Amino acid sequence: MFKLSKKLQALPPYLFLEIDKAKRKARAEGRDIIDLGIGDPDQPTPKYIIEALYQASQDPTNHRYALDQGMPALRRSIEGWYKRRFNVNLNPDSEILPLIGSKEGIAHFPLAFLNQGDFFFFFDPCYPPYKGGKILAGGKPYLMPLLEKNDFLPDLKKIPLSARRKAKIIFVNYPNNPTSATAEKSFYKELIDFAHKNKLIIISDLAYSEMCYDGYKPTSMLELDGARDVVIEFHSLSKTYNMTGWRIGWACGNEKLVAALAKVKSNIDSGIFSAIQLAGIAALEGPQDYVSNMCSLYQERRDVLLSGLNSLGWKANRLKATFYVWIKVPQAKDSIKFAAHILDKANIVVTPGIGFGKYGEGYIRMALTVDKKRIIEAIDRLRNI
Ligand SMILES: *Cc1c(COP(=O)(O)O)cnc(C)c1O
């Protein structure tokens, strides 16, 4: 009786649903599952952040609607973190907007700029929810393949003039989910130049800026000349402080872009729970050794997993950032079938590459979200499939 809107119908089906169903079934059967599928930190939120939430939640002034723009104190705290981390100055009143998680902001942003039929550029493979927000806003996706031979960076020169003319937004995400690729300043320079020439907005997702190894530190695009005219950057406390369930992040950059997102949001939500904002301040201003300890933990797991995969003859990139290992497996020509086979034979959950787009086919993704002992066990099981 009720027909779905054309926009909703246009959304691609959620390919991970099948794997999810199979995983739940295996668990219900009492099988000992090793879950390398989800990109969600396995360690708890640091105690000092939980304590800040507890304290703040006792104060009735925090029980009311929060301001749409976020607490001034939180924006100043983000300003300070940004200055310390990237040596970039942001105006906390006009260039920073706290969000209910960065996914929320990224999904809502296109409503501010896309008209029906406008193109947007997006990566394939990419984290699926991001395409959805733009399609819901009426945009038409223009796919940029991320290929191994280009270090999983898009080849901007290959984008035809006709597409450039119709496009309004280009979306980038480095360090990248799912490929774990990273981008250097030279690429960002080329991208900023491309955006200026073609009048494009750059959305840059830096969810993994703090999850990095071997001394590597990701760059913010806002460190570069000309970026402030065209860039809006999205940050998240989710992965950095093990706060995925708390829902807090922020957008920053060009003030017109930030103001437009604030206007969209003021019609949709009523801000972040104030106690969570105060906990966010505690996270950003507290001792950061928890973050570096988490990086050491992931780095250790990475080394164990990579040497195990190597012993299986599976080819994986040596990631400098994120907690995703992107693996090319000869047997995974049909990655959904291969993931199902692994679950069936080894009780291990992995994510099939095609779930991130057609250029993800032939790959599987493993997340470093189980401890070392389980990773070693997983490799042992995979030896026998
Ligand atoms: C996990 C993740 C995020 C974080 O989203 P939040 O809504 O802030 O929890 C953003 N982008 C990518 C690519 C991610 O993988």
The ligand as a MOL file (V3000), in Angstrom:
LIG
                    3D

  0  0  0     0  0            999 V3000
M  V30 BEGIN CTAB
M  V30 COUNTS 15 15 0 0 0
M  V30 BEGIN ATOM
M  V30 1 C 34.0170 4.6340 11.8850 0
M  V30 2 C 34.0240 5.6340 10.8000 0
M  V30 3 C 33.5660 6.9310 11.0460 0
M  V30 4 C 33.1150 7.3600 12.4140 0
M  V30 5 O 31.7730 7.6090 12.4190 0
M  V30 6 P 31.0740 8.2210 13.7060 0
M  V30 7 O 29.7170 8.5230 13.1940 0
M  V30 8 O 31.8140 9.4430 14.1220 0
M  V30 9 O 31.0790 7.1590 14.7550 0
M  V30 10 C 33.6090 7.8450 10.0130 0
M  V30 11 N 34.0980 7.5020 8.7970 0
M  V30 12 C 34.5670 6.2730 8.5350 0
M  V30 13 C 35.1130 5.9670 7.1940 0
M  V30 14 C 34.5240 5.2890 9.5230 0
M  V30 15 O 34.9760 4.0670 9.2380 0
M  V30 END ATOM
M  V30 BEGIN BOND
M  V30 1 1 1 2
M  V30 2 1 2 3
M  V30 3 2 2 14
M  V30 4 1 3 4
M  V30 5 2 3 10
M  V30 6 1 4 5
M  V30 7 1 5 6
M  V30 8 2 6 7
M  V30 9 1 6 8
M  V30 10 1 6 9
M  V30 11 1 10 11
M  V30 12 2 11 12
M  V30 13 1 12 13
M  V30 14 1 12 14
M  V30 15 1 14 15
M  V30 END BOND
M  V30 END CTAB
M  END
